[in-house]
Amino acid sequence: MLSELDRAVLAFEERHPAHTPAKVTYMRDTFAISPARYYQRLVRLASNPRAVAEYPQTVKRIHRLLMKRLQARH
């Protein structure tokens, strides 16, 4: 099950995929979490079947970015 915060984070990420200073400010002011915690939450949500069902495009994009980063490390 997704929490209210999980849904809010996914909906926000869906609307604002680019990492900008305004996005960081919004993360801190609205969700009361640091950018690191925000992105950790996104990574965790990317493997949550409920998140995949409710936000398929956003979760697919997060997976693509994660795979790209993993490939760049090797």
Phi and psi in degrees as GROMACS dihedral restraints (atoms count N, CA, C in turn):
[ dihedral_restraints ]
;  ai    aj    ak    al  type     phi  dphi    fc
    3     4     5     6     1   -92.4    20    10
    4     5     6     7     1   138.3    20    10
    6     7     8     9     1   -79.5    20    10
    7     8     9    10     1   170.0    20    10
    9    10    11    12     1   -60.5    20    10
   10    11    12    13     1   -41.1    20    10
   12    13    14    15     1   -64.0    20    10
   13    14    15    16     1   -42.2    20    10
   15    16    17    18     1   -58.4    20    10
   16    17    18    19     1   -46.4    20    10
   18    19    20    21     1   -63.5    20    10
   19    20    21    22     1   -41.4    20    10
   21    22    23    24     1   -64.1    20    10
   22    23    24    25     1   -41.8    20    10
   24    25    26    27     1   -64.2    20    10
   25    26    27    28     1   -46.3    20    10
   27    28    29    30     1   -64.4    20    10
   28    29    30    31     1   -41.3    20    10
   30    31    32    33     1   -64.8    20    10
   31    32    33    34     1   -41.4    20    10
   33    34    35    36     1   -64.4    20    10
   34    35    36    37     1   -45.3    20    10
   36    37    38    39     1   -62.1    20    10
   37    38    39    40     1   -36.4    20    10
   39    40    41    42     1   -61.8    20    10
   40    41    42    43     1   -40.3    20    10
   42    43    44    45     1   -81.9    20    10
   43    44    45    46     1   -27.1    20    10
   45    46    47    48     1  -134.3    20    10
   46    47    48    49     1    74.5    20    10
   48    49    50    51     1   -72.8    20    10
   49    50    51    52     1   -27.0    20    10
   51    52    53    54     1   -78.6    20    10
   52    53    54    55     1   142.3    20    10
   54    55    56    57     1   -84.5    20    10
   55    56    57    58     1   111.4    20    10
   57    58    59    60     1  -130.0    20    10
   58    59    60    61     1   163.8    20    10
   60    61    62    63     1   -59.3    20    10
   61    62    63    64     1   -37.0    20    10
   63    64    65    66     1   -64.2    20    10
   64    65    66    67     1   -36.7    20    10
   66    67    68    69     1   -65.7    20    10
   67    68    69    70     1   -41.7    20    10
   69    70    71    72     1   -61.7    20    10
   70    71    72    73     1   -44.7    20    10
   72    73    74    75     1   -59.8    20    10
   73    74    75    76     1   -43.9    20    10
   75    76    77    78     1   -62.6    20    10
   76    77    78    79     1   -42.6    20    10
   78    79    80    81     1   -56.1    20    10
   79    80    81    82     1   -48.3    20    10
   81    82    83    84     1   -68.4    20    10
   82    83    84    85     1   -44.4    20    10
   84    85    86    87     1   -74.5    20    10
   85    86    87    88     1   -40.9    20    10
   87    88    89    90     1   -88.3    20    10
   88    89    90    91     1   -46.1    20    10
   90    91    92    93     1   -96.1    20    10
   91    92    93    94     1   -11.7    20    10
   93    94    95    96     1    56.5    20    10
   94    95    96    97     1    41.2    20    10
   96    97    98    99     1  -135.9    20    10
   97    98    99   100     1   154.0    20    10
   99   100   101   102     1   -74.5    20    10
  100   101   102   103     1   161.5    20    10
  102   103   104   105     1   -57.1    20    10
  103   104   105   106     1   -38.0    20    10
  105   106   107   108     1   -60.7    20    10
  106   107   108   109     1   -46.2    20    10
  108   109   110   111     1   -65.4    20    10
  109   110   111   112     1   -37.3    20    10
  111   112   113   114     1   -59.1    20    10
  112   113   114   115     1   -50.2    20    10
  114   115   116   117     1   -70.5    20    10
  115   116   117   118     1   -32.5    20    10
  117   118   119   120     1   -62.1    20    10
  118   119   120   121     1   -41.1    20    10
  120   121   122   123     1   -63.7    20    10
  121   122   123   124     1   -42.2    20    10
  123   124   125   126     1   -60.5    20    10
  124   125   126   127     1   -43.0    20    10
  126   127   128   129     1   -62.0    20    10
  127   128   129   130     1   -44.0    20    10
  129   130   131   132     1   -63.4    20    10
  130   131   132   133     1   -42.6    20    10
  132   133   134   135     1   -66.3    20    10
  133   134   135   136     1   -28.6    20    10
  135   136   137   138     1   -63.2    20    10
  136   137   138   139     1   -19.6    20    10
  138   139   140   141     1  -106.4    20    10
  139   140   141   142     1     9.7    20    10
  141   142   143   144     1   -91.9    20    10
  142   143   144   145     1   119.5    20    10
  144   145   146   147     1   -56.6    20    10
  145   146   147   148     1   -33.5    20    10
  147   148   149   150     1   -65.7    20    10
  148   149   150   151     1   -42.5    20    10
  150   151   152   153     1   -63.4    20    10
  151   152   153   154     1   -41.5    20    10
  153   154   155   156     1   -61.4    20    10
  154   155   156   157     1   -41.9    20    10
  156   157   158   159     1   -68.1    20    10
  157   158   159   160     1   -39.6    20    10
  159   160   161   162     1   -88.6    20    10
  160   161   162   163     1   -28.6    20    10
  162   163   164   165     1  -134.3    20    10
  163   164   165   166     1    60.2    20    10
  165   166   167   168     1   -60.2    20    10
  166   167   168   169     1   -42.2    20    10
  168   169   170   171     1   -67.4    20    10
  169   170   171   172     1   -42.5    20    10
  171   172   173   174     1   -64.6    20    10
  172   173   174   175     1   -44.5    20    10
  174   175   176   177     1   -65.9    20    10
  175   176   177   178     1   -39.5    20    10
  177   178   179   180     1   -61.4    20    10
  178   179   180   181     1   -41.5    20    10
  180   181   182   183     1   -64.5    20    10
  181   182   183   184     1   -41.7    20    10
  183   184   185   186     1   -61.7    20    10
  184   185   186   187     1   -43.6    20    10
  186   187   188   189     1   -60.0    20    10
  187   188   189   190     1   -44.7    20    10
  189   190   191   192     1   -59.5    20    10
  190   191   192   193     1   -44.6    20    10
  192   193   194   195     1   -64.1    20    10
  193   194   195   196     1   -40.5    20    10
  195   196   197   198     1   -63.0    20    10
  196   197   198   199     1   -44.3    20    10
  198   199   200   201     1   -63.0    20    10
  199   200   201   202     1   -40.5    20    10
  201   202   203   204     1   -61.1    20    10
  202   203   204   205     1   -43.7    20    10
  204   205   206   207     1   -66.4    20    10
  205   206   207   208     1   -40.8    20    10
  207   208   209   210     1   -64.1    20    10
  208   209   210   211     1   -41.8    20    10
  210   211   212   213     1   -65.3    20    10
  211   212   213   214     1   -35.9    20    10
  213   214   215   216     1   -67.0    20    10
  214   215   216   217     1   -27.5    20    10
  216   217   218   219     1   -73.4    20    10
  217   218   219   220     1   -23.3    20    10
